[in-house]
Every structure is written in structure tokens, then in C-alpha cells.
């Protein structure tokens, strides 16, 4: 079996793209082990403000292609409702609005992403930093404060104190 997944980037963060690709790939590969390379099935659609394309070679005839497409779209929708900083009521948006360290319940999807984020942060000695959103927003690349103005060193240094893998 050959599986190729592509998600076109527009405003996606790398972690959401990576998670979506991995989850969909694992789902499909678990269904399609040791199949011949004959039948090619292509799934595509819109998600997260962009599009996705999944190509599966060796797709068994016994599987319901429409059901799998429905499940792919449902999974990507759940990920989007959990991880999108562009959806005000997503889990990550609600979490980011918290002003305290009080308890906040999250989904299994969020726990998996956070666990993997910590692992990758550790492996890269902090080069991958999930706390960098304030700086992304300051420079105008996030959902807040879109700007073309270069921020002051004072403001950059102030926000750097609130970010960083520890």
C-alpha cells in the first residue's frame, strides 16, 4: 500500500497540519495493510481554511469509500474545532483566553497534541516552541493585531519573557 497525504498551506500552523496528516495516515494505513498497489483512491476536500488530498494505492474493494471520506472529514472537523486559533470557541481559543491557571478540561485530541508538542520541544531543546504565539501575533502573523509595523525591541523583549520552552 502507498499512502500520500498533502494539505495545502495558507494560514495553517505546522503543528495542526502535522497532526492532521499523521492522524489520517494512521487511520487509513491501519485499514489497508498489505494490499496490492492496483486500485488508486483519491480523497480531497476543504479543511482549516485550505484543502487536503489523500491518495491511497491498493485500496481494497471491500471498504466503503464514502464512509471513509465521511470519517476523514469528521476527524478533520474535530481537529479544527479543537486546534483552530481562528475559531473563537475552539478548545485552543478558549484556553488562550484564560487569565488563570485554573483547571481546564480538554479533549483527547488536545492531550495528544500537547504531549507530542512537549516531546518535540524536548527533542529540539526548545527550537519547537508552542508558547511562541504572543510573538507571532506581535509580528502580525497570527489572528490578532495584523500589522506591517516592525515592533520595538522593548515590546519584543517584554513578550519573550512570557514565551519559551522551559
C-alpha positions as CSV (number, residue, x, y, z in Angstrom):
1,X,0.0,0.0,0.0
2,X,1.2,3.5,-0.8
3,X,-0.3,6.4,1.1
4,X,0.3,10.1,0.3
5,X,-1.2,13.0,2.2
6,X,-1.0,16.6,1.2
7,X,-2.6,19.6,2.9
8,X,-2.1,22.9,1.1
9,X,-0.8,25.6,3.5
10,X,-2.4,29.0,3.7
11,X,-2.8,30.1,7.3
12,X,-2.2,26.8,9.0
13,X,0.3,26.3,11.7
14,X,2.7,23.5,11.2
15,X,1.5,21.5,14.2
16,X,-2.1,21.3,13.0
17,X,-1.0,20.3,9.6
18,X,1.3,17.6,11.0
19,X,-1.3,16.3,13.4
20,X,-4.0,16.1,10.7
21,X,-1.6,14.2,8.3
22,X,-0.5,11.8,11.0
23,X,-3.9,11.0,12.3
24,X,-5.4,10.5,8.8
25,X,-2.4,8.5,7.7
26,X,-2.6,6.2,10.7
27,X,-6.3,5.7,10.3
28,X,-6.0,4.7,6.6
29,X,-2.8,2.7,7.0
30,X,-4.4,0.6,9.7
31,X,-7.3,-0.3,7.4
32,X,-5.1,-1.0,4.4
33,X,-2.1,-3.1,5.4
34,X,-0.6,-5.5,2.9
35,X,-2.9,-4.6,0.0
36,X,-1.8,-4.7,-3.7
37,X,-0.9,-1.5,-5.4
38,X,-3.6,-1.7,-8.1
39,X,-6.6,0.5,-7.0
40,X,-5.9,4.2,-6.5
41,X,-8.5,6.1,-4.4
42,X,-8.2,9.9,-4.0
43,X,-9.9,11.8,-1.2
44,X,-9.9,15.5,-1.2
45,X,-11.8,18.3,0.4
46,X,-11.7,21.6,2.3
47,X,-10.5,21.9,5.8
48,X,-8.9,24.5,8.1
49,X,-9.2,27.3,5.5
50,X,-7.4,25.3,2.8
51,X,-7.7,21.9,1.1
52,X,-6.4,18.4,1.6
53,X,-5.7,15.5,-0.8
54,X,-5.2,11.9,0.3
55,X,-4.1,9.3,-2.3
56,X,-4.3,5.6,-1.4
57,X,-2.9,2.9,-3.7
58,X,-4.1,-0.6,-3.2
59,X,-7.4,0.3,-1.8
60,X,-9.5,-2.9,-1.1
61,X,-12.8,-3.1,-2.8
62,X,-14.4,-4.4,0.4
63,X,-14.1,-1.0,2.2
64,X,-16.8,1.6,1.9
65,X,-15.1,4.6,0.2
66,X,-17.8,7.1,1.0
67,X,-17.9,6.1,4.7
68,X,-14.1,6.6,4.9
69,X,-14.4,10.0,3.3
70,X,-17.1,10.9,5.8
71,X,-14.9,9.8,8.7
72,X,-11.9,11.7,7.3
73,X,-13.9,14.9,7.1
74,X,-15.4,14.4,10.6
75,X,-11.9,13.8,12.0
76,X,-10.5,16.9,10.4
77,X,-13.5,18.9,11.6
78,X,-12.9,17.7,15.2
79,X,-9.3,18.7,14.9
80,X,-10.2,22.1,13.6
81,X,-12.8,22.7,16.4
82,X,-10.1,21.8,18.9
83,X,-7.0,23.4,17.4
84,X,-8.0,26.4,15.3
85,X,-7.0,29.8,16.7
86,X,-9.4,31.3,14.1
87,X,-12.5,29.8,15.7
88,X,-13.3,31.7,18.9
89,X,-15.0,28.7,20.6
90,X,-12.3,26.2,19.7
91,X,-10.5,24.5,22.7
92,X,-7.3,26.3,22.0
93,X,-9.0,29.7,21.7
94,X,-10.8,29.1,25.0
95,X,-7.6,28.0,26.7
96,X,-5.7,31.0,25.3
97,X,-8.3,33.4,26.8
98,X,-7.8,32.0,30.3
99,X,-6.4,34.6,32.7
100,X,-5.6,32.0,35.4
101,X,-4.0,28.6,35.9
102,X,-7.3,27.1,36.9
103,X,-8.4,23.6,35.7
104,X,-9.5,23.4,32.0
105,X,-10.9,20.2,30.6
106,X,-9.6,19.2,27.1
107,X,-10.3,16.5,24.6
108,X,-8.1,13.5,23.8
109,X,-7.1,15.2,20.6
110,X,-5.7,18.2,22.5
111,X,-3.9,15.9,25.0
112,X,-2.2,14.0,22.2
113,X,-1.1,17.3,20.5
114,X,0.2,18.8,23.8
115,X,2.0,15.6,24.7
116,X,3.7,15.4,21.3
117,X,4.5,19.1,21.4
118,X,6.3,18.7,24.7
119,X,8.2,15.7,23.3
120,X,9.3,17.6,20.2
121,X,10.2,20.7,22.3
122,X,12.4,18.4,24.5
123,X,14.0,16.7,21.4
124,X,14.8,20.1,19.9
125,X,15.9,21.8,23.1
126,X,13.1,24.3,22.7
127,X,13.6,25.1,19.0
128,X,10.0,23.9,18.6
129,X,8.1,26.2,21.0
130,X,4.4,26.0,21.5
131,X,4.4,29.2,23.6
132,X,5.5,31.5,20.8
133,X,2.0,32.8,19.9
134,X,2.5,36.2,21.6
135,X,5.5,36.9,19.4
136,X,3.7,35.6,16.2
137,X,0.8,38.0,17.0
138,X,3.2,40.9,17.7
139,X,4.8,40.5,14.3
140,X,1.4,40.3,12.6
141,X,1.4,36.7,11.6
142,X,-1.3,35.5,13.9
143,X,-5.0,36.1,14.3
144,X,-4.5,39.1,16.5
145,X,-3.1,42.6,15.7
146,X,-2.3,42.1,12.0
147,X,0.3,44.7,11.3
148,X,3.0,45.7,8.9
149,X,4.9,47.7,11.5
150,X,8.2,46.4,13.0
151,X,7.7,46.0,16.7
152,X,10.0,47.8,19.2
153,X,12.9,45.9,20.8
154,X,11.2,46.7,24.2
155,X,8.0,45.1,23.2
156,X,9.8,42.0,21.7
157,X,11.8,41.6,24.9
158,X,8.8,42.0,27.1
159,X,6.9,39.2,25.2
160,X,10.0,37.0,25.1
161,X,9.8,36.8,28.9
162,X,6.3,35.2,28.5
163,X,7.4,32.6,26.0
164,X,10.0,29.9,25.8
165,X,10.3,26.2,26.4
166,X,11.5,25.5,29.9
